Structures are given as structure tokens and as C-alpha cells.
Amino acid sequence: MHKATKRFWSSLSALPKPVQDIAKKNFKLLKTNPKHPSLHFKMVGKNRA
């Protein structure tokens, strides 16, 4: 399960509309198919292996 924080949505709303549209499209894709080849993620934070 993937979810976004209030900070994410607040930051997103500060971006230009075309960027918001891309981010929303990719977040929706992440929720439906997290292994989709067009999504490129890397681990961040303390728990990196």
C-alpha cells in the first residue's frame, strides 16, 4: 500500500499545473502497479541496504 503525506500534497500544489498532472498520474500508477517499468524509485532514509 502506498500513501502520500500531507506535506507531499502541500508541496505538490505549489508546483506548476503540468508537473502536478504528471505527479498525480504517476502516483496513481504506483498505487495500481508499483512494479511498472516506467516508475524508477530508489530507497531513501536510514533503512537503506
C-alpha positions as CSV (number, residue, x, y, z in Angstrom):
1,M,0.0,0.0,0.0
2,H,1.3,3.4,-0.9
3,K,0.1,6.7,0.6
4,A,1.3,10.3,0.5
5,T,1.8,12.6,3.4
6,K,0.0,16.0,3.8
7,R,3.4,17.6,3.2
8,F,3.6,15.8,-0.2
9,W,0.2,17.1,-1.3
10,S,1.0,20.6,0.0
11,S,4.3,20.6,-1.9
12,L,2.6,19.2,-5.0
13,S,0.1,22.1,-5.0
14,A,2.9,24.6,-5.2
15,L,4.2,23.1,-8.4
16,P,3.1,24.2,-11.9
17,K,0.0,22.5,-13.2
18,P,1.7,20.4,-15.8
19,V,4.1,19.0,-13.2
20,Q,1.2,18.3,-10.8
21,D,-0.6,16.3,-13.6
22,I,2.4,14.2,-14.2
23,A,3.0,13.5,-10.5
24,K,-0.7,12.6,-9.9
25,K,-0.7,10.3,-12.9
26,N,2.5,8.5,-11.7
27,F,1.2,8.3,-8.1
28,K,-2.0,6.6,-9.5
29,L,0.2,4.3,-11.5
30,L,2.3,3.5,-8.4
31,K,-0.9,2.5,-6.5
32,T,-2.2,0.3,-9.2
33,N,1.1,-1.2,-10.5
34,P,4.1,-0.5,-8.3
35,K,6.4,-2.6,-10.5
36,H,5.6,-0.7,-13.7
37,P,8.8,-0.3,-15.7
38,S,8.2,3.5,-16.1
39,L,8.5,4.0,-12.4
40,H,12.1,4.5,-11.2
41,F,12.4,4.6,-7.5
42,K,15.4,4.3,-5.1
43,M,15.4,3.7,-1.4
44,V,16.0,6.8,0.8
45,G,16.5,7.1,4.5
46,K,18.2,5.2,7.3
47,N,16.9,1.8,6.3
48,R,18.8,1.6,3.0
49,A,20.5,-1.7,2.4
